[in-house]
């Protein structure tokens, strides 16, 4: 099994156990591939839910640039909701899982087709 396949399995496990979701494995795989090499870097592969700079990066680079959403308070609310679902106390919030949940939240799966 490749390193990426192992990570995708780990992310699917997080979605099931920590977020109470049944992952769409095809979409999760595409979102993970979309994260590029960051998934292999311990620091870059996670999102800090308490670091405003990090949350701004998720909003600007992912929601606005990647998903093509307009900047609004709804974006901040969605990020906060995803962080809450993942668990504020959860130390390792994987970037691919956060991006997956945001993609589902906004119904933007078509970006990955």
SULRAGI-V859902 format. One record per backbone hydrogen bond with DSSP energy under -1.0 kcal/mol. NH is the residue of the N-H (numbers start at 1). CO is the residue of the C=O. E is the energy in kcal/mol with one decimal. If there is no record, write none. Layout:
nh: [NH & NH]
co: [CO & CO]
e: [E & E]
This chain:
nh: [6 & 7 & 8 & 9 & 10 & 11 & 12 & 13 & 14 & 15 & 16 & 17 & 18 & 19 & 21 & 25 & 28 & 29 & 30 & 31 & 32 & 33 & 34 & 35 & 36 & 38 & 39 & 40 & 41 & 45 & 46 & 47 & 55 & 56 & 57 & 58 & 59 & 60 & 61 & 62 & 63 & 64 & 65 & 67 & 69 & 75 & 77 & 78 & 79 & 80 & 81 & 82 & 83 & 84 & 85 & 86 & 87 & 90 & 93 & 95 & 98 & 99 & 100 & 101 & 102 & 103 & 104 & 105 & 106 & 107 & 108 & 111 & 112 & 113]
co: [2 & 3 & 4 & 5 & 6 & 7 & 8 & 9 & 10 & 11 & 12 & 13 & 14 & 14 & 15 & 23 & 24 & 25 & 26 & 27 & 28 & 29 & 30 & 31 & 33 & 35 & 36 & 37 & 38 & 41 & 43 & 93 & 51 & 52 & 53 & 54 & 55 & 56 & 57 & 58 & 58 & 59 & 60 & 62 & 63 & 72 & 73 & 74 & 75 & 76 & 77 & 78 & 79 & 80 & 81 & 82 & 83 & 87 & 91 & 45 & 94 & 95 & 96 & 97 & 98 & 99 & 100 & 101 & 102 & 104 & 103 & 108 & 109 & 110]
e: [-2.2 & -2.2 & -2.5 & -2.0 & -2.0 & -2.8 & -2.4 & -2.1 & -2.0 & -2.4 & -2.1 & -3.0 & -2.2 & -1.3 & -3.0 & -1.0 & -2.9 & -2.3 & -2.0 & -2.8 & -2.4 & -2.5 & -2.2 & -1.0 & -1.5 & -1.1 & -1.4 & -1.8 & -1.4 & -2.4 & -1.1 & -2.8 & -2.2 & -2.4 & -1.7 & -2.1 & -2.3 & -3.2 & -2.7 & -1.4 & -1.9 & -2.2 & -1.7 & -2.6 & -2.3 & -1.1 & -2.3 & -2.2 & -2.4 & -2.5 & -2.3 & -2.5 & -2.6 & -2.3 & -2.6 & -2.7 & -1.8 & -1.6 & -1.0 & -3.2 & -2.4 & -3.0 & -2.1 & -2.6 & -2.2 & -2.5 & -2.4 & -2.6 & -2.1 & -1.0 & -2.4 & -1.9 & -1.9 & -1.5]
